Amino acid sequence: MNLTYKNTILNITLYKDSAKIEGREIFREIFKIVVEERSKIEKEIAKNLLFKYSLEPVEIDSPEEIIKKMLYASNLANVGPMTSVAGAIAEILCNGYVDKFDSGIIENGGDIALFGNKDFKIKIYAGNSPFSNKFFISLNPAKLFPDKILGICTSSASVGPSMSFGDSDATTIIANSPAIADAFATSLGNSVKNNENTIQKVIEFGKKFNVIKGICIIVKDKIGMWNVNPEKI
C-alpha cells in the first residue's frame, strides 16, 4: 500500500501466513499513526527550530518516543536530528506491527525498515553509477536481530532532494534501528569523496560503531563494502 502525508511518502507491504495484507482498516490505522508521529515532530520544531535546522546534535528534553529516537540516533552519528526522521517514522511502525504480522517492509522515501522472519532482497539505486540496481542484498531481520527489526538506509549526493556534503551516489547503512541507519547514512555519506582511499577510510571509521552491521558505498565507478554479501540480479 502507498501512503503520502506531507513529506512522508510510504510504500508498505505486510505479510501474514505468507500472504500480503491489505485493506482500508489497516491503511487507516497506519495513516493515523503517521499523522500522530509527524504532529509530534512538528510540535517539537515549533518549540525549537534547532531541532529542524541544526546540522549537529541538539539537547532537548522530550517525553515523545519518536523525538527520543531521533535525538539518540543523531547523537551517535553526530548529525542533526532531522537526518533520522524517515527512519524513525518507519521504526515506530515496525515496533507497532512486528508482533501483529509475520513480516513487513516499510519504505519511506528510499529509506527502508524491515521486520519479521522473511528473506528480503533489497536493490541499491545509485543514480548513474554503473553499479546502480545491478545487485541486491539479502536480509532476514529475524536471523540478524533478536527483535526482528532492521534498517537499511541510503544517503546520496546525486539522487533525491536531501542534502549531502559528500560525493557518493549511495552510502547505504544496515543497522538494527532504522533511525540509526538513517542518521549514519547521512553522517558517513558526508565524508565520502570520489576516490578509493576515502571510501575505505569511511568504511573503517563506520566499522568502529557497534550499532552499524553493514556498509555499502558507491561513487561513480567505485564501490566499497563491509559485512554485505551482494548477489547479482
For each residue, the residues with C-beta under 8 A, 3 or more apart:
1: 11 12 13 22 26 27 30
2: 9 10 11 12
3: 8 9 10 12 27 30 31 34
4: 8 9 10
5: 8 31 34 35 38
6: 38
7: 109
8: 3 4 5 34 38 86 89 108 109
9: 2 3 4 108 109
10: 2 3 4 30 34 90 106 107 108
11: 1 2 106 107
12: 1 2 3 30 93 104 105 106 107
13: 1 20 104 105
14: 20 21 22 26 97 101 103 104
15: 18 19 20 21 101 102 103 104 116 118
16: 19 21 101 102
17: 102
18: 15 102
19: 15 16
20: 13 14 15
21: 14 15 16 26 101
22: 1 14 26 27
23: 26 27
24: 27 28
25: 28 29
26: 1 14 21 22 23 29 30
27: 1 3 22 23 24 30 31
28: 24 25 31 32
29: 25 26 32 33
30: 1 3 10 12 26 27 33 34 93
31: 3 5 27 28 34 35
32: 28 29 35 36
33: 29 30 36 37 92 93 96
34: 3 5 8 10 30 31 37 38 89 93
35: 5 31 32 38 39
36: 32 33 39 40
37: 33 34 40 41 66 88 89 92
38: 5 6 8 34 35 41 42 89
39: 35 36 42 43
40: 36 37 43 44 64 66 67
41: 37 38 44 45 66 67 70 85
42: 38 39 45 46
43: 39 40 46 47
44: 40 41 47 48 51 60 62 64 67
45: 41 42 48 49 51 52
46: 42 43
47: 43 44 51
48: 44 45 51 58 60
49: 45 52 53
50: 53 54 58
51: 44 45 47 48 54 58 60 67 81 82
52: 45 49 81 82
53: 49 50 80 82
54: 50 51 57 58 80 81
55: 79 80
56: 78 79 80
57: 54 71 74 75 78 79 80 81
58: 48 50 51 54 71 74 80 81
59:
60: 44 48 51 67 71 81
61:
62: 44 67 68 71
63:
64: 40 44 67 68
65: 68 69 92
66: 37 40 41 69 70 88 89 92
67: 40 41 44 51 60 62 64 70 71 81
68: 62 64 65 71 72
69: 65 66 72 73 84 88 91 92 177 179
70: 41 66 67 73 74 81 82 84 85 88 179
71: 57 58 60 62 67 68 74 75 81
72: 68 69 75 76 179 180
73: 69 70 76 77 81 83 84 87 88 177 179 180 182 183 184
74: 57 58 70 71 77 78 79 80 81 83 84 183
75: 57 71 72 78
76: 72 73 180 183 184 209 211
77: 73 74 83 84 180 183 184 186 187
78: 56 57 74 75 187
79: 55 56 57 74 83 183 186 187 190
80: 53 54 55 56 57 58 74 83
81: 51 52 54 57 58 60 67 70 71 73 74 84 85
82: 51 52 53 70 85
83: 73 74 77 79 80 182 183 186 187
84: 69 70 73 74 77 81 87 88 179 180 182 183
85: 41 70 81 82 88 89 182
86: 8 89 90 108 109 110 111 153 182
87: 73 84 90 91 108 111 113 151 153 177 178 179 180 181 182 183
88: 37 66 69 70 73 84 85 91 92 178 179 182
89: 8 34 37 38 66 85 86 92 93 108
90: 10 86 87 93 94 106 107 108 111 112 113 151 178
91: 69 87 88 94 95 113 149 151 177 178 179
92: 33 37 65 66 69 88 89 95 96
93: 12 30 33 34 89 90 96 97 106 113
94: 90 91 97 98 104 106 113 114 115 149 178
95: 91 92 98 149
96: 33 92 93 100
97: 14 93 94 100 101 104 115
98: 94 95 101 115 116 147 148 149
99:
100: 96 97
101: 14 15 16 21 97 98 104 115 116
102: 15 16 17 18 116 117 118
103: 14 15 114 115 116 117 118 120 141
104: 12 13 14 15 94 97 101 114 115 116
105: 12 13 112 113 114 120
106: 10 11 12 90 93 94 112 113 114 115
107: 10 11 12 90 110 111 112 113
108: 8 9 10 86 87 89 90 111 112 113
109: 7 8 9 86 160
110: 86 107 125 153 154 159 160
111: 86 87 90 107 108 151 152 153 154 178 181 182 185
112: 90 105 106 107 108 122 151 152 153 178
113: 87 90 91 93 94 105 106 107 108 149 150 151 178
114: 94 103 104 105 106 118 120 139 141 149 150 151 152
115: 94 97 98 101 103 104 106 141 148 149 150
116: 15 98 101 102 103 104 141 142 148
117: 102 103 140 141 142 143 148
118: 15 102 103 114 140 141 142
119: 138 139 140
120: 103 105 114 138 139 140
121: 136 137 138 231
122: 112 136 137 138 139 152
123: 133 135 136 233
124: 131 132 133 135 136 137 154 170 172 216 218
125: 110 132 133 154 159 170
126: 129 131 132 133 156 158 159 169 170 218
127: 132 156 158 159 169 170
128: 132 158 169
129: 126 132 169 170 218 219 220 221
130: 134 221
131: 124 126 134 135 169 218 221 223
132: 124 125 126 127 128 129 169 170 218
133: 123 124 125 126 233
134: 130 131 232 233
135: 123 124 131 230 231 232 233
136: 121 122 123 124 230 231 233
137: 121 122 124 152 174 214 216 228 229 230 231
138: 119 120 121 122 229 231
139: 114 119 120 122 144 150 152 174
140: 117 118 119 120 143 144
141: 103 114 115 116 117 118 144 145 148 149 150
142: 116 117 118 145 148
143: 117 140
144: 139 140 141 150 176 213
145: 141 142 148 149 150 176
146:
147: 98 176
148: 98 115 116 117 141 142 145
149: 91 94 95 98 113 114 115 141 145 176 177 178
150: 113 114 115 139 141 144 145 174 175 176 178 181 213
151: 87 90 91 111 112 113 114 173 174 175 176 177 178 179 180 181 182
152: 111 112 114 122 137 139 172 173 174 181 214
153: 86 87 110 111 112 172 173 175 178 181 182 184 185
154: 110 111 124 125 170 171 172 173 185
155: 162 164 166 168 170 171 185 186 188 189 190
156: 126 127 159 160 162 164 168 169 170 171 189
157: 164 165 166 167 168 169 189 192
158: 126 127 128 168 169
159: 110 125 126 127 156 169 170
160: 109 110 156
161:
162: 155 156 186
163:
164: 155 156 157 168 186 189 190
165: 157 190
166: 155 157 171 189 190 191 192 193
167: 157 192 193 194 219
168: 155 156 157 158 164 171 189 192 217 218 219
169: 126 127 128 129 131 132 156 157 158 159 218 219 220
170: 124 125 126 127 129 132 154 155 156 159 216 217 218
171: 154 155 156 166 168 185 188 189 192 202 215 216 217 218
172: 124 152 153 154 185 214 215 216 217
173: 151 152 153 154 181 182 184 185 188 206 212 214 215
174: 137 139 150 151 152 181 212 213 214 215 227 228
175: 150 151 153 178 180 181 184 211 212 213
176: 144 145 147 149 150 151 180 211 213
177: 69 73 87 91 149 151 180 181 211
178: 87 88 90 91 94 111 112 113 149 150 151 153 175 181 182
179: 69 70 72 73 84 87 88 91 151 182 183
180: 72 73 76 77 84 87 151 175 176 177 183 184 211 212
181: 87 111 150 151 152 153 173 174 175 177 178 184 185 212
182: 73 83 84 85 86 87 88 111 151 153 173 178 179 185 186
183: 73 74 76 77 79 83 84 87 179 180 186 187
184: 73 76 77 153 173 175 180 181 187 188 206 209 211 212
185: 111 153 154 155 171 172 173 181 182 188 189
186: 77 79 83 155 162 164 182 183 189 190
187: 77 78 79 83 183 184 190 191
188: 155 171 173 184 185 191 192 202 205 206 215 217
189: 155 156 157 164 166 168 171 185 186 192
190: 79 155 164 165 166 186 187
191: 166 187 188 198 201 202 205
192: 157 166 167 168 171 188 189 198 199 202 217 219
193: 166 167 198 219
194: 167 198 219 220 222
195: 198 199 222
196: 199 200 222 224
197: 200 201
198: 191 192 193 194 195 201 202
199: 192 195 196 202 203 217 219 222 223 224
200: 196 197 203 204 224
201: 191 197 198 204 205
202: 171 188 191 192 198 199 205 206 215 217 224
203: 199 200 206 207 215 217 224 225 226
204: 200 201 207 208
205: 188 191 201 202 208
206: 173 184 188 202 203 209 212 215 226
207: 203 204 212 215 226
208: 204 205
209: 76 184 206 212
210:
211: 76 175 176 177 180 184
212: 173 174 175 180 181 184 206 207 209 215
213: 144 150 174 175 176 227
214: 137 152 172 173 174 225 226 227 228
215: 171 172 173 174 188 202 203 206 207 212 224 225 226 227 228
216: 124 137 170 171 172 223 224 225 228 230
217: 168 170 171 172 188 192 199 202 203 223 224 225
218: 124 126 129 131 132 168 169 170 171 222 223
219: 129 167 168 169 192 193 194 199 222 223
220: 129 169 194
221: 129 130 131
222: 194 195 196 199 218 219
223: 131 199 216 217 218 219
224: 196 199 200 202 203 215 216 217
225: 203 214 215 216 217 228 230
226: 203 206 207 214 215
227: 174 213 214 215
228: 137 174 214 215 216 225
229: 137 138
230: 135 136 137 216 225
231: 121 135 136 137 138
232: 134 135
233: 123 133 134 135 136
